[in-house]
Amino acid sequence: MNEITIFLTKFFYIGLLSLFKSKFYKIVKYTLPNGQNIVLIAYENNKKMGSGQTTLFNTIIAHNSIFMNKNLADYILSHEYGHFKMPYITRLILSTTMLLLGITTAFMWILRAYIFYAIISLTLFIGISWSIEFLADKYAIEKQIGIKRYIKIKKN
């Protein structure tokens, strides 16, 4: 992560995080379970909502509270890092597609004229979203933390 990506991340997400009365806390260096070193931006707020998010600027933002539990931090950050394993252009295309599907679904639902198409758009949106998250989880479990540790984290 360089100064430009940090600036872009802060600039782009400052509005989003300010909606939840969040603030950027610090830049954190973290070592994933397989020894991969990552740099991320931690934020904090009073509600402890949200845990981690991959940005389009190849950065990760994470709530500061996840670092209180090493297993949880390993899982969340491995999952978010798993998003980077998908080619950038694919992530960009899928993110744009999801944004367009979301807008299309909202307008169709508001207009109530094309409910059938709104349901199809919503279904596609959910399917793409779940696929992306599944691939990130698959990477985190297979390449980083392992299935036994994943089950232990999920139980806690």
Protein Blocks (a to p, Z undefined) as FASTA:
>chain_A
ZZklmmmmmmmmmmmmmmnopacfbdcddddfkopacdddddddfkogajbdcdfkopac
ddfklmmpmklmmmmmmmmmmmmmpcfklmmmmmmmmmmmmmmmmmmmmnommmmlmmmm
mmmmmmmmmmmmmmmmmmmmmmmnopmlmmmmmmZZ
